[in-house]
Amino acid sequence: MRYSDSFPQPESQHEAEPTKEDSIEDVVCDWVGCGAVLQGEHELIDHVASSHIQISKDFVCRWAGCFRKQLPFTALYMLVTHVRRHTGEKPNICTFPGCKKAYGRLENYKTHVRSHTGERPYTCEVPECRKAFSNASDRLKHQSRTHSPMKSFICPFVDVCEKCYTDPSSLRKHIKTVHGIQAFERVKEMKAKQGRL
């Protein structure tokens, strides 16, 4: 199967990509064992497609330092989409006038288009709630924070305050308004050391 047959691509995808200026600087292919020096991002994209992806029989990304550590994909199209992280290819280009966004993943492009159309196909699953969202992850966040009885964001000043919230932004607002900006900055520093907030 050819790379171009495995995933639909628009004609002249490389010339139409509006998010980056056309790079003509030399780039090196980081596919393990390759090291080819190519002239610009577009040559890199074409090279990776023809020299590495088209010949892949095991659907493994062999890009040096890839976080997948050569864990195979189950289908070629998944490898194609993944390798775009490394090459910077973004064939899914927004066609709305004045918009210059482009995406490597079709799902992200579709979610973006909804920002122009206003479409919100993901409605809250709680019957009495009429909220709707442009993507499933925002719906899930809403449901767990708005309709859940669990309030897992607890004010760190437990000796003087018993407030808790379902949403981290509500907790941050509480700390700033009730305990003051200095207290908020202290909590922020403490959480940064722990890796959250």
Backbone hydrogen bonds in HBPLUS format (Angstrom, degrees):
<---DONOR---> <-ACCEPTOR-->    atom                        ^
c    i                          cat <-CA-CA->   ^        H-A-AA   ^      H-
h    n   atom  resd res      DA  || num        DHA   H-A  angle D-A-AA Bond
n    s   type  num  typ     dist DA aas  dist angle  dist       angle   num
A0005-ASP N   A0002-ARG O   3.00 MM   3  5.20 133.8  2.22 101.8 114.9     1
A0006-SER N   A0002-ARG O   3.20 MM   4  6.46 128.4  2.48 143.7 157.6     2
A0006-SER N   A0003-TYR O   3.06 MM   3  5.24 141.6  2.21 103.0 114.1     3
A0016-ALA N   A0012-SER O   3.24 MM   4  6.41 148.7  2.34 151.4 160.2     4
A0040-GLY N   A0025-GLU O   2.88 MM  15  5.12 130.9  2.12 138.3 140.2     5
A0027-VAL N   A0038-LEU O   2.75 MM  11  5.26 158.1  1.79 150.6 158.2     6
A0038-LEU N   A0027-VAL O   2.71 MM  11  5.26 172.8  1.72 165.0 166.7     7
A0029-CYS N   A0036-ALA O   2.83 MM   7  5.28 160.9  1.87 153.2 159.8     8
A0035-GLY N   A0029-CYS O   3.21 MM   6  4.99 131.5  2.46 142.0 148.9     9
A0064-ALA N   A0030-ASP O   2.81 MM  34  5.50 167.8  1.83 144.9 148.9    10
A0034-CYS N   A0031-TRP O   2.88 MM   3  5.46 155.0  1.94 151.5 149.3    11
A0032-VAL N   A0062-ARG O   2.77 MM  30  5.61 174.7  1.77 158.0 158.5    12
A0044-LEU N   A0040-GLY O   3.16 MM   4  6.47 152.3  2.24 144.7 153.0    13
A0045-ILE N   A0041-GLU O   2.90 MM   4  6.21 159.1  1.95 153.5 158.3    14
A0046-ASP N   A0042-HIS O   3.02 MM   4  6.25 167.4  2.04 150.4 153.3    15
A0047-HIS N   A0043-GLU O   2.82 MM   4  5.90 157.6  1.87 146.6 153.7    16
A0048-VAL N   A0044-LEU O   2.88 MM   4  6.05 169.7  1.89 157.9 159.8    17
A0049-ALA N   A0045-ILE O   3.06 MM   4  6.21 158.9  2.11 145.8 151.9    18
A0050-SER N   A0046-ASP O   2.95 MM   4  6.16 170.2  1.96 153.6 155.9    19
A0051-SER N   A0047-HIS O   2.74 MM   4  5.59 164.1  1.77 155.9 161.4    20
A0052-HIS N   A0048-VAL O   3.05 MM   4  5.18 143.8  2.19 126.5 133.5    21
A0053-ILE N   A0048-VAL O   2.93 MM   5  6.27 164.5  1.96 160.3 165.0    22
A0054-GLN N   A0049-ALA O   2.89 MM   5  5.95 158.3  1.94 162.1 165.9    23
A0056-SER N   A0053-ILE O   3.02 MM   3  5.12 159.4  2.06 108.8 115.5    24
A0073-PHE N   A0059-PHE O   2.83 MM  14  5.26 168.1  1.84 144.5 147.5    25
A0066-CYS N   A0063-TRP O   3.02 MM   3  5.50 153.8  2.09 144.6 140.3    26
A0069-LYS N   A0066-CYS O   3.13 MM   3  5.83 165.5  2.16 120.4 124.8    27
A0071-LEU N   A0068-ARG O   3.01 MM   3  5.45 146.0  2.13 114.3 124.1    28
A0078-MET N   A0075-ALA O   3.21 MM   3  5.55 133.1  2.44 103.7 115.1    29
A0079-LEU N   A0076-LEU O   2.99 MM   3  5.16 117.6  2.40 101.7 116.9    30
A0080-VAL N   A0076-LEU O   2.91 MM   4  6.22 162.3  1.94 159.1 164.6    31
A0081-THR N   A0077-TYR O   3.01 MM   4  6.19 165.4  2.04 145.8 148.7    32
A0082-HIS N   A0078-MET O   2.97 MM   4  6.09 159.7  2.01 143.9 150.1    33
A0083-VAL N   A0079-LEU O   2.89 MM   4  6.04 166.8  1.91 159.4 161.4    34
A0084-ARG N   A0081-THR O   3.31 MM   3  5.53 141.4  2.47 101.0 111.3    35
A0085-ARG N   A0082-HIS O   2.93 MM   3  5.79 159.5  1.97 126.0 130.9    36
A0086-HIS N   A0083-VAL O   2.91 MM   3  5.34 134.6  2.12 108.9 120.5    37
A0087-THR N   A0083-VAL O   3.08 MM   4  6.45 156.5  2.14 152.3 159.6    38
A0088-GLY N   A0084-ARG O   2.82 MM   4  5.31 146.7  1.93 137.9 144.3    39
A0092-ASN N   A0103-TYR O   3.09 MM  11  5.02 155.5  2.15 163.8 159.1    40
A0103-TYR N   A0092-ASN O   2.82 MM  11  5.02 151.3  1.91 131.9 141.4    41
A0094-CYS N   A0101-LYS O   2.99 MM   7  5.63 175.3  1.99 156.6 157.8    42
A0099-CYS N   A0096-PHE O   3.07 MM   3  5.61 164.1  2.09 138.2 140.9    43
A0109-TYR N   A0105-ARG O   3.18 MM   4  6.53 152.8  2.26 147.6 155.6    44
A0110-LYS N   A0106-LEU O   2.92 MM   4  6.22 161.1  1.96 155.2 159.5    45
A0111-THR N   A0107-GLU O   3.07 MM   4  6.32 157.5  2.12 145.6 151.4    46
A0112-HIS N   A0108-ASN O   2.98 MM   4  6.18 155.4  2.04 143.1 150.1    47
A0113-VAL N   A0109-TYR O   2.90 MM   4  6.22 159.8  1.94 156.5 161.3    48
A0114-ARG N   A0110-LYS O   3.30 MM   4  6.58 145.2  2.43 140.8 148.7    49
A0115-SER N   A0112-HIS O   2.77 MM   3  5.34 147.9  1.87 115.0 125.2    50
A0116-HIS N   A0113-VAL O   2.92 MM   3  5.37 146.0  2.03 110.1 120.1    51
A0117-THR N   A0113-VAL O   3.06 MM   4  6.43 156.6  2.12 148.7 155.9    52
A0118-GLY N   A0114-ARG O   2.76 MM   4  5.29 146.7  1.87 136.9 143.7    53
A0122-TYR N   A0133-PHE O   3.09 MM  11  5.00 161.4  2.12 161.2 155.5    54
A0133-PHE N   A0122-TYR O   2.78 MM  11  5.00 148.0  1.88 126.2 136.9    55
A0124-CYS N   A0131-LYS O   2.89 MM   7  5.63 166.7  1.91 160.5 158.2    56
A0129-CYS N   A0126-VAL O   2.97 MM   3  5.51 157.4  2.02 123.0 130.4    57
A0139-ARG N   A0135-ASN O   3.35 MM   4  6.71 154.3  2.42 145.1 152.3    58
A0140-LEU N   A0136-ALA O   2.97 MM   4  6.24 160.6  2.01 152.0 156.7    59
A0141-LYS N   A0137-SER O   2.99 MM   4  6.17 158.5  2.03 143.7 149.5    60
A0142-HIS N   A0138-ASP O   2.95 MM   4  6.13 160.2  1.99 146.1 151.3    61
A0143-GLN N   A0139-ARG O   2.89 MM   4  6.15 167.8  1.91 156.8 159.5    62
A0144-SER N   A0140-LEU O   2.97 MM   4  6.14 164.0  1.99 152.0 156.0    63
A0145-ARG N   A0141-LYS O   3.00 MM   4  6.04 146.5  2.11 144.3 153.4    64
A0146-THR N   A0142-HIS O   2.70 MM   4  5.53 161.1  1.74 156.1 161.5    65
A0147-HIS N   A0143-GLN O   3.12 MM   4  5.27 146.0  2.24 122.1 132.4    66
A0153-PHE N   A0165-TYR O   2.95 MM  12  4.96 159.4  2.00 164.5 159.3    67
A0165-TYR N   A0153-PHE O   2.72 MM  12  4.96 154.5  1.79 134.2 142.9    68
A0155-CYS N   A0163-LYS O   3.01 MM   8  5.67 173.8  2.02 156.6 155.6    69
A0160-VAL N   A0157-PHE O   3.06 MM   3  5.83 153.7  2.14 121.0 127.5    70
A0161-CYS N   A0157-PHE O   2.81 MM   4  5.63 130.6  2.06 149.8 163.3    71
A0170-SER N   A0167-ASP O   3.18 MM   3  5.43 128.3  2.47 102.6 115.0    72
A0171-LEU N   A0167-ASP O   3.31 MM   4  6.71 152.6  2.39 147.6 154.9    73
A0172-ARG N   A0168-PRO O   2.96 MM   4  6.26 161.0  2.00 149.5 154.4    74
A0173-LYS N   A0169-SER O   3.00 MM   4  6.18 160.3  2.04 144.5 149.5    75
A0174-HIS N   A0170-SER O   2.94 MM   4  6.11 157.8  1.99 144.8 151.2    76
A0175-ILE N   A0171-LEU O   2.93 MM   4  6.21 166.8  1.94 158.2 160.3    77
A0176-LYS N   A0172-ARG O   3.05 MM   4  6.29 165.3  2.08 151.5 155.2    78
A0177-THR N   A0173-LYS O   2.96 MM   4  6.12 167.2  1.97 155.2 158.6    79
A0178-VAL N   A0174-HIS O   2.79 MM   4  5.67 165.2  1.81 158.1 162.5    80
A0179-HIS N   A0175-ILE O   2.96 MM   4  5.07 136.7  2.16 121.9 135.3    81
A0180-GLY N   A0175-ILE O   3.03 MM   5  6.40 114.7  2.47 148.0 160.9    82
A0184-PHE N   A0180-GLY O   3.00 MM   4  6.31 154.0  2.07 146.9 155.1    83
A0185-GLU N   A0181-ILE O   2.84 MM   4  6.14 158.4  1.89 154.7 159.8    84
A0186-ARG N   A0182-GLN O   2.99 MM   4  6.25 156.1  2.05 147.0 153.2    85
A0187-VAL N   A0183-ALA O   2.97 MM   4  6.21 162.5  2.00 151.5 155.8    86
A0188-LYS N   A0184-PHE O   2.82 MM   4  6.01 157.5  1.87 149.7 157.0    87
A0189-GLU N   A0185-GLU O   2.93 MM   4  6.15 158.6  1.98 148.5 153.2    88
A0190-MET N   A0186-ARG O   2.96 MM   4  6.18 160.9  2.00 148.1 153.7    89
A0191-LYS N   A0187-VAL O   2.79 MM   4  6.00 163.2  1.82 155.9 160.2    90
A0192-ALA N   A0188-LYS O   2.88 MM   4  6.02 151.9  1.96 145.3 153.4    91
A0193-LYS N   A0189-GLU O   3.11 MM   4  6.36 149.5  2.20 144.3 151.3    92
A0194-GLN N   A0190-MET O   3.17 MM   4  6.52 138.6  2.35 136.0 147.4    93
A0194-GLN N   A0191-LYS O   2.98 MM   3  4.87 121.2  2.33  91.4 107.2    94
A0195-GLY N   A0191-LYS O   2.61 MM   4  5.80 119.5  1.97 140.3 159.2    95
A0196-ARG N   A0191-LYS O   2.86 MM   5  5.12 166.9  1.88 130.7 134.6    96
